[in-house]
């Protein structure tokens, strides 16, 4: 039987099938290649992070896992250490604080209250934001050569609390005492003497003299630029005479010729009306004395006495003449002779040129609608005015020396140092000048 040859149609069909198979295989290869390329592209945009990798690492895709490649140029971020932090970084922090004297004890790696207080002390001394947290700014300064040891507290006794364990108020007092502004005990009580010392420091450094050791004051106080207290140059302050004693103005010692007030302020606009009412719209006072007055009245408010009024401040000689003449006239209307009226007037009104009010350092303090001598304010003033540099100028037991009747409302600014000494030695201003004058 003869062999049957394939038809032309069958050969053509076989070639077509083979070609289709090869084309499908090629298409599948392209698809797989594109799929791999797409996967690699997506992986490059959204790498799979590994939580154990440090911050700042670059990721490279390898198979099904992302491999970490540290980037030397990437910035490293030191964590903020705060209360509750633990570990070796806290140990390093505590070791540095101990080295500088801000912390005592051992570096235990536990960021607790003592460590926080030490950080705050360091920040205060270096003018940083005293938040007790060790962020970038604090860390950079703490570990640098610019970090200063804990401020010396040589004024403390050998048995006193170590510097790093002082409270903020004790540390403040110690620093003020070291610089000569504070002369009391380092007792941690933020009383009038401490506030007066802060105010004195602020005045010496051109800061707002509010008696509060805020961030700006502390930045200067604990810095190398803090200036020690210096005894005022005679005559440099309006209440100081050439011999360094308070200015005395009375009938025998009229206002010095050519005397000029240094800086009068209009009290109604200058003073805090939450602290005091200024009776007259034109009442003025020396700025330094008014600042001390406001500090004193703020303390009185803290003690619960909130009603105060200033009825008199600076007076010109011509205005004093008017007051004097008016009182003489009133006594003459009562039937006194001229000499009798003048003598009687001088018991309550100073002669023109002989009034303390000419200095801008004297104020009449009252309580509206009440006789001042019968008020709680009168008692408080007599007890505490000295702590702020004021004296009761005309005491009840010194009328034979001052020549003026008892005036519990009349206070005179002489400075804290002189006022405290006058109180302790029970001296009126005339006696004080006589005892310590040249």
Secondary structure in CASP SS format (residue, H / E / C, confidence):
PFRMAT SS
TARGET T0000
AUTHOR 0000-0000-0000
METHOD secondary structure of the structure
MODEL  1
X C 1.00
X C 1.00
X C 1.00
X C 1.00
X C 1.00
X C 1.00
X C 1.00
X H 1.00
X H 1.00
X H 1.00
X H 1.00
X H 1.00
X H 1.00
X H 1.00
X H 1.00
X H 1.00
X H 1.00
X H 1.00
X H 1.00
X H 1.00
X H 1.00
X H 1.00
X H 1.00
X H 1.00
X H 1.00
X H 1.00
X H 1.00
X H 1.00
X H 1.00
X H 1.00
X H 1.00
X H 1.00
X H 1.00
X H 1.00
X H 1.00
X H 1.00
X H 1.00
X H 1.00
X H 1.00
X H 1.00
X H 1.00
X H 1.00
X H 1.00
X H 1.00
X H 1.00
X C 1.00
X C 1.00
X C 1.00
X C 1.00
X C 1.00
X C 1.00
X C 1.00
X C 1.00
X C 1.00
X C 1.00
X C 1.00
X E 1.00
X E 1.00
X E 1.00
X E 1.00
X E 1.00
X E 1.00
X C 1.00
X C 1.00
X E 1.00
X E 1.00
X E 1.00
X E 1.00
X E 1.00
X E 1.00
X C 1.00
X C 1.00
X C 1.00
X C 1.00
X C 1.00
X C 1.00
X C 1.00
X C 1.00
X C 1.00
X C 1.00
X E 1.00
X C 1.00
X C 1.00
X C 1.00
X C 1.00
X E 1.00
X C 1.00
X H 1.00
X H 1.00
X H 1.00
X H 1.00
X H 1.00
X H 1.00
X H 1.00
X H 1.00
X H 1.00
X H 1.00
X H 1.00
X H 1.00
X H 1.00
X C 1.00
X C 1.00
X C 1.00
X C 1.00
X C 1.00
X C 1.00
X C 1.00
X C 1.00
X C 1.00
X E 1.00
X C 1.00
X C 1.00
X H 1.00
X H 1.00
X H 1.00
X H 1.00
X H 1.00
X H 1.00
X H 1.00
X H 1.00
X H 1.00
X H 1.00
X H 1.00
X H 1.00
X H 1.00
X C 1.00
X C 1.00
X C 1.00
X C 1.00
X C 1.00
X C 1.00
X C 1.00
X C 1.00
X E 1.00
X C 1.00
X H 1.00
X H 1.00
X H 1.00
X H 1.00
X H 1.00
X H 1.00
X H 1.00
X C 1.00
X C 1.00
X C 1.00
X C 1.00
X C 1.00
X C 1.00
X C 1.00
X C 1.00
X C 1.00
X C 1.00
X C 1.00
X C 1.00
X C 1.00
X C 1.00
X C 1.00
X C 1.00
X C 1.00
X C 1.00
X C 1.00
X C 1.00
X H 1.00
X H 1.00
X H 1.00
X C 1.00
X C 1.00
X H 1.00
X H 1.00
X H 1.00
X H 1.00
X H 1.00
X H 1.00
X H 1.00
X H 1.00
X H 1.00
X H 1.00
X H 1.00
X H 1.00
X C 1.00
X C 1.00
X C 1.00
X C 1.00
X C 1.00
X C 1.00
X C 1.00
X C 1.00
X C 1.00
X C 1.00
X C 1.00
X C 1.00
X H 1.00
X H 1.00
X H 1.00
X H 1.00
X H 1.00
X H 1.00
X H 1.00
X H 1.00
X H 1.00
X H 1.00
X H 1.00
X H 1.00
X H 1.00
X C 1.00
X C 1.00
X C 1.00
X C 1.00
X C 1.00
X C 1.00
X C 1.00
X C 1.00
X C 1.00
X C 1.00
X H 1.00
X H 1.00
X H 1.00
X H 1.00
X H 1.00
X H 1.00
X H 1.00
X C 1.00
X C 1.00
X C 1.00
X C 1.00
X C 1.00
X C 1.00
X C 1.00
X C 1.00
X C 1.00
X C 1.00
X C 1.00
X C 1.00
X C 1.00
X C 1.00
X C 1.00
X C 1.00
X C 1.00
X C 1.00
X E 1.00
X C 1.00
X C 1.00
X C 1.00
X C 1.00
X C 1.00
X E 1.00
X C 1.00
X C 1.00
X C 1.00
X E 1.00
X C 1.00
X C 1.00
X E 1.00
X C 1.00
X C 1.00
X C 1.00
X C 1.00
X C 1.00
X C 1.00
X C 1.00
X C 1.00
X C 1.00
X C 1.00
X E 1.00
X E 1.00
X E 1.00
X H 1.00
X H 1.00
X H 1.00
X H 1.00
X C 1.00
X C 1.00
X C 1.00
X C 1.00
X C 1.00
X C 1.00
X E 1.00
X E 1.00
X C 1.00
X C 1.00
X C 1.00
X C 1.00
X C 1.00
X E 1.00
X E 1.00
X E 1.00
X H 1.00
X H 1.00
X H 1.00
X H 1.00
X H 1.00
X H 1.00
X H 1.00
X H 1.00
X H 1.00
X H 1.00
X H 1.00
X H 1.00
X H 1.00
X H 1.00
X H 1.00
X H 1.00
X C 1.00
X C 1.00
X C 1.00
X C 1.00
X C 1.00
X C 1.00
X E 1.00
X E 1.00
X E 1.00
X E 1.00
X C 1.00
X C 1.00
X C 1.00
X C 1.00
X H 1.00
X H 1.00
X H 1.00
X H 1.00
X H 1.00
X H 1.00
X H 1.00
X H 1.00
X H 1.00
X H 1.00
X H 1.00
X H 1.00
X H 1.00
X H 1.00
X H 1.00
X H 1.00
X H 1.00
X C 1.00
X C 1.00
X C 1.00
X C 1.00
X H 1.00
X H 1.00
X H 1.00
X H 1.00
X H 1.00
X H 1.00
X H 1.00
X H 1.00
X C 1.00
X C 1.00
X C 1.00
X C 1.00
X C 1.00
X C 1.00
X C 1.00
X C 1.00
X C 1.00
X C 1.00
X H 1.00
X H 1.00
X H 1.00
X H 1.00
X C 1.00
X C 1.00
X E 1.00
X E 1.00
X E 1.00
X E 1.00
X E 1.00
X C 1.00
X C 1.00
X C 1.00
X C 1.00
X C 1.00
X H 1.00
X H 1.00
X H 1.00
X C 1.00
X H 1.00
X H 1.00
X H 1.00
X H 1.00
X H 1.00
X H 1.00
X H 1.00
X H 1.00
X H 1.00
X H 1.00
X H 1.00
X H 1.00
X H 1.00
X C 1.00
X E 1.00
X E 1.00
X E 1.00
X E 1.00
X E 1.00
X C 1.00
X C 1.00
X C 1.00
X C 1.00
X H 1.00
X H 1.00
X H 1.00
X H 1.00
X C 1.00
X C 1.00
X C 1.00
X C 1.00
X E 1.00
X E 1.00
X E 1.00
X E 1.00
X E 1.00
X E 1.00
X E 1.00
X C 1.00
X C 1.00
X H 1.00
X H 1.00
X H 1.00
X H 1.00
X H 1.00
X H 1.00
X H 1.00
X H 1.00
X H 1.00
X C 1.00
X C 1.00
X C 1.00
X C 1.00
X H 1.00
X H 1.00
X H 1.00
X H 1.00
X H 1.00
X H 1.00
X H 1.00
X H 1.00
X C 1.00
X C 1.00
END
